[in-house]
Amino acid sequence: MEKLRWVLSSQDDEELDLTAQVLDSTSLSFSPTLKCFVICFVAGIFFSILGTGLLFAVFYTLGNLSALASTCFLMGPMKQLKKMFETTRLLATVMLLCLVLILHAALWWHKKGLALLFCILQFLSMMWYSLSYILYAWDAVLKCCSSLLS
């Protein structure tokens, strides 16, 4: 649609907004978008299972990064980032922080126990972040946990 407007108004390339040019050149149709989502999601599951089974934090982190990247194909990276940093989903920042801390603990600090702790925190924050997209899921989990504790 942007190209049609450009042709009809006879504007130069320089007049088009840079983001419009990037979005126009990188937009995918539905079928490739769905294929990329499935490939990234399956790779994420594979790496997460591999990382969990071998207790190797790098594979676990690659799996979570791949799963996050797969959702970027569905809604776009900018929309994903905007939604991730909404006030109701601020726990996503804990998940991203844990991604970095896992890699530091596993690769540079060589502390397996600390990497495992960060993996658990990352799992819990990823679960909480994923539940934020399901209507009333937080309430259901909180009620379930409160009934288990009482």
One Martini backbone bead per residue (centre of mass of N, CA, C, O) as a GRO file, in nm:
protein
  150
    1MET     BB    1   0.057   0.063  -0.019
    2GLU     BB    2   0.304   0.252  -0.003
    3LYS     BB    3   0.385   0.225  -0.302
    4LEU     BB    4   0.127   0.341  -0.423
    5ARG     BB    5   0.154   0.618  -0.291
    6TRP     BB    6   0.429   0.681  -0.416
    7VAL     BB    7   0.343   0.668  -0.715
    8LEU     BB    8   0.104   0.877  -0.700
    9SER     BB    9   0.296   1.112  -0.556
   10SER     BB   10   0.596   1.121  -0.654
   11GLN     BB   11   0.815   1.026  -0.458
   12ASP     BB   12   1.092   0.991  -0.296
   13ASP     BB   13   1.287   0.781  -0.111
   14GLU     BB   14   1.373   1.002   0.101
   15GLU     BB   15   1.071   1.060   0.201
   16LEU     BB   16   1.065   0.805   0.322
   17ASP     BB   17   1.043   0.636   0.584
   18LEU     BB   18   1.256   0.421   0.730
   19THR     BB   19   1.052   0.227   0.865
   20ALA     BB   20   0.883   0.178   0.610
   21GLN     BB   21   1.110   0.047   0.448
   22VAL     BB   22   1.174  -0.185   0.640
   23LEU     BB   23   0.887  -0.307   0.663
   24ASP     BB   24   0.849  -0.354   0.357
   25SER     BB   25   1.112  -0.545   0.319
   26THR     BB   26   1.029  -0.754   0.586
   27SER     BB   27   0.767  -0.858   0.503
   28LEU     BB   28   0.549  -1.127   0.553
   29SER     BB   29   0.367  -1.368   0.490
   30PHE     BB   30   0.182  -1.605   0.638
   31SER     BB   31   0.339  -1.866   0.575
   32PRO     BB   32   0.634  -1.781   0.656
   33THR     BB   33   0.559  -1.693   0.939
   34LEU     BB   34   0.459  -1.969   1.041
   35LYS     BB   35   0.718  -2.126   0.980
   36CYS     BB   36   0.909  -1.959   1.160
   37PHE     BB   37   0.762  -2.007   1.420
   38VAL     BB   38   0.783  -2.318   1.428
   39ILE     BB   39   1.088  -2.341   1.411
   40CYS     BB   40   1.156  -2.173   1.666
   41PHE     BB   41   0.979  -2.331   1.866
   42VAL     BB   42   1.105  -2.611   1.827
   43ALA     BB   43   1.392  -2.523   1.893
   44GLY     BB   44   1.324  -2.427   2.179
   45ILE     BB   45   1.231  -2.699   2.287
   46PHE     BB   46   1.483  -2.861   2.225
   47PHE     BB   47   1.688  -2.685   2.390
   48SER     BB   48   1.539  -2.705   2.662
   49ILE     BB   49   1.551  -3.011   2.691
   50LEU     BB   50   1.854  -3.037   2.659
   51GLY     BB   51   1.925  -2.845   2.898
   52THR     BB   52   1.769  -3.006   3.116
   53GLY     BB   53   1.896  -3.291   3.078
   54LEU     BB   54   2.210  -3.170   3.097
   55LEU     BB   55   2.241  -2.910   3.265
   56PHE     BB   56   2.264  -2.680   3.030
   57ALA     BB   57   2.228  -2.340   3.021
   58VAL     BB   58   2.270  -2.260   2.724
   59PHE     BB   59   2.042  -2.428   2.597
   60TYR     BB   60   1.816  -2.309   2.765
   61THR     BB   61   1.856  -2.018   2.666
   62LEU     BB   62   1.823  -2.075   2.363
   63GLY     BB   63   1.534  -2.177   2.388
   64ASN     BB   64   1.409  -1.912   2.501
   65LEU     BB   65   1.500  -1.727   2.271
   66SER     BB   66   1.352  -1.884   2.047
   67ALA     BB   67   1.067  -1.854   2.165
   68LEU     BB   68   1.069  -1.544   2.153
   69ALA     BB   69   1.127  -1.522   1.847
   70SER     BB   70   0.866  -1.660   1.749
   71THR     BB   71   0.672  -1.426   1.843
   72CYS     BB   72   0.785  -1.212   1.645
   73PHE     BB   73   0.645  -1.337   1.393
   74LEU     BB   74   0.349  -1.276   1.485
   75MET     BB   75   0.384  -0.951   1.607
   76GLY     BB   76   0.653  -0.843   1.622
   77PRO     BB   77   0.918  -0.693   1.772
   78MET     BB   78   0.800  -0.421   1.873
   79LYS     BB   79   0.539  -0.528   1.998
   80GLN     BB   80   0.676  -0.725   2.188
   81LEU     BB   81   0.839  -0.514   2.351
   82LYS     BB   82   0.602  -0.341   2.442
   83LYS     BB   83   0.453  -0.572   2.592
   84MET     BB   84   0.686  -0.659   2.782
   85PHE     BB   85   0.699  -0.340   2.913
   86GLU     BB   86   0.461  -0.350   3.064
   87THR     BB   87   0.334  -0.320   3.379
   88THR     BB   88   0.206  -0.619   3.383
   89ARG     BB   89   0.512  -0.731   3.252
   90LEU     BB   90   0.779  -0.681   3.438
   91LEU     BB   91   0.883  -0.980   3.468
   92ALA     BB   92   1.039  -0.986   3.197
   93THR     BB   93   1.298  -0.853   3.306
   94VAL     BB   94   1.380  -1.097   3.476
   95MET     BB   95   1.412  -1.291   3.242
   96LEU     BB   96   1.635  -1.130   3.092
   97LEU     BB   97   1.831  -1.125   3.329
   98CYS     BB   98   1.856  -1.436   3.353
   99LEU     BB   99   1.980  -1.487   3.080
  100VAL     BB  100   2.244  -1.339   3.144
  101LEU     BB  101   2.317  -1.480   3.418
  102ILE     BB  102   2.345  -1.765   3.310
  103LEU     BB  103   2.581  -1.714   3.120
  104HIS     BB  104   2.773  -1.610   3.334
  105ALA     BB  105   2.765  -1.857   3.528
  106ALA     BB  106   2.852  -2.072   3.307
  107LEU     BB  107   3.103  -1.923   3.147
  108TRP     BB  108   3.259  -1.723   3.368
  109TRP     BB  109   3.202  -1.828   3.675
  110HIS     BB  110   3.156  -2.141   3.717
  111LYS     BB  111   2.841  -2.173   3.846
  112LYS     BB  112   2.609  -2.415   3.870
  113GLY     BB  113   2.417  -2.332   4.101
  114LEU     BB  114   2.358  -2.047   3.990
  115ALA     BB  115   2.249  -2.137   3.716
  116LEU     BB  116   2.013  -2.301   3.834
  117LEU     BB  117   1.874  -2.068   3.977
  118PHE     BB  118   1.831  -1.898   3.716
  119CYS     BB  119   1.661  -2.113   3.572
  120ILE     BB  120   1.427  -2.109   3.771
  121LEU     BB  121   1.364  -1.807   3.750
  122GLN     BB  122   1.315  -1.811   3.446
  123PHE     BB  123   1.084  -2.009   3.442
  124LEU     BB  124   0.890  -1.850   3.628
  125SER     BB  125   0.890  -1.583   3.459
  126MET     BB  126   0.796  -1.715   3.192
  127MET     BB  127   0.530  -1.822   3.301
  128TRP     BB  128   0.415  -1.549   3.395
  129TYR     BB  129   0.435  -1.412   3.118
  130SER     BB  130   0.255  -1.616   2.963
  131LEU     BB  131   0.000  -1.573   3.149
  132SER     BB  132  -0.051  -1.269   3.059
  133TYR     BB  133  -0.203  -1.371   2.779
  134ILE     BB  134  -0.414  -1.498   2.973
  135LEU     BB  135  -0.719  -1.486   3.073
  136TYR     BB  136  -0.721  -1.521   3.419
  137ALA     BB  137  -0.456  -1.682   3.499
  138TRP     BB  138  -0.346  -1.549   3.751
  139ASP     BB  139  -0.592  -1.595   3.930
  140ALA     BB  140  -0.589  -1.904   3.914
  141VAL     BB  141  -0.304  -1.948   4.031
  142LEU     BB  142  -0.344  -1.797   4.298
  143LYS     BB  143  -0.583  -1.969   4.399
  144CYS     BB  144  -0.436  -2.240   4.392
  145CYS     BB  145  -0.203  -2.164   4.586
  146SER     BB  146  -0.383  -2.074   4.827
  147SER     BB  147  -0.526  -2.354   4.859
  148LEU     BB  148  -0.261  -2.516   4.914
  149LEU     BB  149  -0.166  -2.341   5.172
  150SER     BB  150  -0.463  -2.379   5.338
   0.00000   0.00000   0.00000
